[in-house]
Amino acid sequence: MAENAAPQVLFFAYFDCKPQFDFPQESYGHTVLFCLKSGAFRYKIGNGPWYVAKENAIVLCPPGVPFFREALGPVSLLMAKLDASACVLPEAPVYCTDPRVQSDIAHLTEKGFAFTYNPEEKICHYVRDLWYAATENPGNGRRPLQEVYDYICSHFCEDISINELAQKYGYTAPRLIALFNKHYGAPPKNIILRNRIIKAQGLLLQTDLSVGEISLACGYEDTLYFSRIFSKYCGCSPSQFRKQETI
């Protein structure tokens, strides 16, 4: 699987009120995601410490590592096997209270989503949401969303395709847009526009470059289009902005 590609969901199962795991220890060939709907279980990964996972916890187990577990009473939980790009996985359980995640769990526990290999895209979509919720946690050492933001802030004058950018960092475009709205208050295209306008304002005030030259420097080949965008954002044309701010 290509690095940073969106994870492929290979298997999905939902266990309702399971009194105990079938085996106290298991090692998987792929990354495994557990999401606890109710109950609690204790676990450790390899030689790591013991943790207790409770309701709404997401637990990720890397491939090829012994996974020790014991239910502390009946548990209802989701299990998915994923072909996921290599990354640092959190050992401790991750708790997600995001309403979207809660909705994903509710959908996945509906009747009919019981046990399936190569699950339908609807299931894969919900499972990937859980994966992103767990791996984007700030404490796990992996910050792909911040990497996307940093990339945009370094390359905003270039022709950036949101679809290609999302794929590069392991997201779908709608998911990336939703995350940007949540964490940065605006979609990627607005972050790009804001940075371009700020750069244009600086060039207008600090240089003698023509509006056409500034347009090109900010990623716009069409000067008239640049002027329309600038006027809409700033309330005046580039030439008016330069004149007003230098009086």
N, C-alpha and C positions, 0 to 999 in steps of 0.2 A: 504493500500500500504506500502511496506517495506521502512524503512528510507533509504535515499540516492539512491533509485532506480530511473532509468530513468523515466521521466514523461510519463504517458499514455495520448495520445490525444484522447479525447472523442467526440469532435465536432469541426468542422471548417466551417467558412463562410467568404466570401469576399463581401463587399458592395462597389459598384462603384458609386461615386458622390452622396452620400446620403445627402439630404439637412439638416436633423436633426435626432437625435436619436428618436426611437419610444417612449421611456420613459425617463424622466429627471433623474430618480433615479431607481436603480435596485440592488438587492442583489442576488448573485449567490451561488449555492450549491458546486461549485468547483472553483479552481483558474482559472481566466480568463486572457488571454493575448490579448492585442490589439496592432496592429502595423499599424502605419499611413503611407500610401503611399503618400497621398497628402492632403492638407487642414490643418485645425487646430481645436482643440476643447479644452475647459477648463474642468477641473474635480477636484474632491476631493474625498478621500477615508475616509469614516466614518467622524470623527470630525477633520480630518487633514486639512492642508492649501489647498488653490486652486492652481492648476498648469495649465499651458498651454502646450499642446502637439502639436508639429508641425511635418512636414514631416520627416520621418525616425525614429520617436520616438516609443519606445516600452513601453507600460504601463501594469503593472501587478496589478490585483485586487485580494486580498485574499478572500476565501469563507466566506459567512455569514456576510460580512461587507457592509453597504450601499455604493453604487458607484454613485456619482452625476456627471452628464456630460451635456455639452451643446456644440453643433457644432457651430463654428464661421465661418459659410459659408459651402458650400458643402465639404464633406470629402469622401475619398476613403480609406478604412481600412480593415485589416484582423482581425478576431476574432477567438479565439480558447479556448475551455474549456479543462483543463488538470487535471488529477488526479496526483498531484505532492506532493512529500514529504515535510513535514513542514520545512520551512526555513524563514529567514528574507527577505521580499520582499521590494524592493525600492519603496517609495511612489512617488518620482519624476520621470518624464519620463527619459528613458535611450536612448541615441542616439548612433547608431552604424553605422560607415562608413566602416567597414570591407567589402571588395569586396565579400566575401563569403555570408555575410548577405544580401547584395544587390541582389546577385544572388538568394538567397532563396526567397526574396520578389517577384522578377520577376517571378519565377516559380509558386509561390502560387497565383499570380494574373492572371495566364493564364486562358483562357476560359475553362470551364469544372470543375474548382475547386470552385464552387460557394457556395454550402450549403450542408453539409453532416455530418451525425452521423457516428461514428466508421470509420473515413476516412482511405483510403488506406495508405500503409506504406510510399509511396513516400511523401504524404502530411505530415505524422507524422514526417518524417525525417527533412523536412524543418522547421516545427513548433518547433521541439526540438532544432534546431540550434538557432532559435530566443530566445527561453527560456534560453539556455546556454549563449548567448550573453548578455542578460539582467541580469541574476543572477550571472554571473562571474564578473560583474562590481566591481572594487575595493571599491567603496563607499557604497556598500549595506550591509556590515557586514558578507558576506558569501564568503569564499575563498576555495571552494573544490579543485581547481587545486593546490593551494599551499599546501593543506593538502596531496594530492597525492605525490607531490614532497618531502615534509617532511617525509612521510612514506617511500618512496624509500631511502632517505638518512639515515634513521634509521635502515632499514632492508635489505640493498643491498646485504648482505652476505647470505641471505636466498633465497630459491627457490621461486621467485615471478612470478606469472602468470599474464601477462598483461590483459588478458581477465577477470580474477577474480578481479583484482585490479580496472579495469574500472567499472565493475558492482557494486562493493562495494561503489564507490563514485558517482554513477549515470551517468556514461558515457557509450558509446559504445567504443570498442577498437580503431576503426579507428578515432573516434572523439578525444579520449584521445591522441593518437599519433600526430594528427594534431595540437592540442593545445600545446603539449610539443614542437613540432618543432617551433611553432610560438613564444611561450613565453620563452623557455629555449634553443632554437637553436639546439635541438637534441631530438630524440624519447626516451621514457623511458628506453629501453634496453641499449642505449648508456650511459645514466646517471648512470645506474647500473654498466656497465662495467668500466666507468671512476672512480667511487668510489672504485670499487674492485682493480683496478690497483694502485690507489693512496695509498690504505691501504697496498697492497703488497709491494710497494716501501718502505713504512715506516718500515714494518717488516723486509725487507731485510737489511736495513741500521741500524736499531736500535736494532735488536735482533740476536741471534745465531740460531734461528729456522731453520730447514731444509726446502728446497723448498717444500717438500711434506707436512710438517706441515703448511707452509704459504698458500699453495694451499687450504687446508681444512679450514683454518681460513678465507679465502676470498670467500668461497662458492663453491669451485671446488673439487669434489671428485677424479677426474682424474688428476693426476699431469702432465701427458704428454699434456693433453688438455690445462691445465692452462699455461704451458710453451709456447705452440704455441700461445695462446691468448696474453700473456705477450710480447712475441717476436714481434708479429705483431704490437702491440700498441707502444712498446718502442724501437724497432729496435735492440734488443739484448735479450738474454735469461736471466732468473732471476739470474743465477749464474754469468753471465758476468756483469750484472747490479751491483750486490753486489761488485764484484771485482773492477770494474771501479770506482765506487763511493767511495770506501774506500781506494784507493791508495793515 
